[in-house]
Amino acid sequence: MTTNDLLTAALGHAERGWHIFPLRPDDKRPAFPDHAADRCTGRDPRCRTGGRHVGWEERATTDPDRIRRAWSTRPYGIGIACGPSRLVVIDLDTPKEPEADGRDGVAVLAELAATHGASIDPTYTVTTGRGGTHLYYRHPTTGPALRNTAGTLGPMVDTRAHGGYVVAAGSTAAGRPYTVAVDGDPVPLPAWLAGLLAPAPLPPQRPVVVDLPTDRAGAYVRAAIGREVDRVAGAAPGERNRSLYVAAVALGQLVAGGALAEDDAQTVLEQAGMTAGLRTAEAYRTVRSGLTAGARRPRQVAA
């Protein structure tokens, strides 16, 4: 694909309302940033906004001017951020080695549908570079935010939703093209699939009690914790991870300044993230990254 072809494809995806971002040419990896938040030096302006690290999901856009600027410079591949685009993409893989029963992801999903008395109706479909299939669906308008899964629906069947992305049609990876197999608008995700992909409810959470002094400084820190927990609780789907990171940076500054114990900050923020719908491992990683970043700018509280 030429740069002009990729630009045309990128603009076409954005016109559908899909939030896109550049991938490395002929690759599946984001072009930038090429590092995690906790390794950000702040030297690359492309991953910084307002003094904080910004990842590919937040950078994804439908703005045609930004898209033209990016894809006019290099033949970037096209990534679609599923969360902001309100998409759930089912990734049906093909076995790398021939299976004894001859099944691939398409067959596994068809069998699963049959057990639920359902069918796999046509929707926007992409054939991947290795011969797999991406089925695009609209994310449910109600219920919990769906996230990425690996094998939840069966072998060789993964999904991408909030926190995930797919390589878009018009791109290549290792010289293999991604092409549209079935055009048209994505149909709503079937209810039976939404039910299988819904995250398990969290067990009841015990309130986290942070032991703080009763003086002016303690009141300040207590209010700061409340503000950051409210920030995470009030975040919209697709923004919760970023909000948790920002909250962790803020409390990390207080930890570095000696006003708050690191264990207390970690615990209260992890619980806030999980209560908001993030998975345990994701909340843990995000909090650790934010606390580490905040520690670089200690903030002391006057007594």
Secondary structure, DSSP 8 states (H G I E B T S, - for coil): --HHHHHHHHHHHHHTT--EEEE-TTSSSBSS--S-GGG--S--GGGEETTEE--HHHH-B--HHHHHHHHTTS--EEEEETTTTTEEEEEE---SS--TT---HHHHHHHHHHHTT-------EEE-TTS-EEEEEE--SSSS--B-EESSSSTTEEEE-BT-EEE-TT-EETTEE-EEEE-S--EE--HHHHHHHS---------------SSHHHHHHHHHHHHHHHHHHT--TTTHHHHHHHHHHHHHHHHHTTSS-HHHHHHHHHHHHHHHT--HHHHHHHHHHHHHHHHTS------
